[in-house]
Amino acid sequence: MSMRSPLAQYITVTFSYWGFTLSDGALRMLVLLFFHNLGYSPIEIASLFLLYEFFGVVTNLYGGWLGSRFGLTLCLQLGLGLQIFALTLLLADPSVLTVVYVMIAQAISGIAKDLNKMAAKSSIKTLVSDQEQSKLYRWVAMLTGSKNALKGMGYFLGGVLLASVGFQGSIAALIGLLLVTLIMGIWLLDHQPGANRRSFSQSLSTSAGVNRLSAARLFLFCSRDIWFVVALPVFLQSQLGWSPVQVGSLMASWVIIYGAIQVLAPKITGTSVPGGRTLYFWAALLTLLPCGIALALKSGVDAGLVLIIGLLIFGAVFAINSSVHSYLILALARRESASLDVGFYYMANAGGRLLGTALSGLIYQQYGLVSCLLMSSLLIAISALLARGLEPQTV
């Protein structure tokens, strides 16, 4: 069956991305909470995700090149297949689930996630003409925002599944979800053959603007994950005594609201075609928030209340930053090799997550949550400075 209209293809790509994202969010929460309950330290938990993030860096670099040569549809479906394989590895007997074994499974999952993400976002560029920049901004915001809402639901789903059917039962349910998603994509998506025959060495960006935007993205996502990925959920469980379902519910609510704000970003920013000034304003505002949360925690205000309110406000402002970023990179990507530019940019995104994950476990274990928050503000400030004066026409 062929669905050749751009809107129909966009909807199909979005549904495929949704299915993957729901499983990815659930898997992240399952692994984090399951191994914390087994007595793993914050640094050990962070290490479980290091290969996941590291291979995200590698995949975005090579994945963009693969997409340009062999087509984005193939990359999208390959990502789904690899995620199914990674989940299957986790069905092994619990005695086999050592740190090294889980790191390897997570590495495969990291490859799968970034193949899927790169292909889905690059596809939008091929479905919108260069004269429809406002439409491109709306479609990117919708895809990114709805994806993050589904990721939030995945966090909640992971906590609920772990509490109700256990770790292996949860993994089996996620495999079933992805099989349905993969079959749907194979049936409905038009094949997009690769058209670019550049060598891999030509996949690195030579644009100063793209490089600056990529560097800003690296620091932005490092600033989020340095306290969100390991430090926050471990603090909620170990210091505030929250259950896995409570932790999963908060993380889910955060990402769902985050995704909803991303969808609304074109209305909130008040411009149909945002640029570097918009990005600098919202990044500067975001810089103040982790510091504010840290000061409130140090002042003795109820920690649970501070983290809930602070996390939701941070998520809303962060979402606008992320949406403007996502539009800008697609606005500048070359139509004939969009996956190369997008892959390079999301390589920086994955590098930020990798660094943030490692620092989240290390700084939290050595210095606590407040230190993670203060470091987050510093990283956002660097991202804001990199974005300053970066307008679309100069990128």
Summary of the structure (lengths in Angstrom):
residues: 395
radius of gyration: 19.8
end to end distance: 39.4
largest distance: 61.2
contacts: 1532
relative contact order: 0.17
helix: 85%
strand: 0%
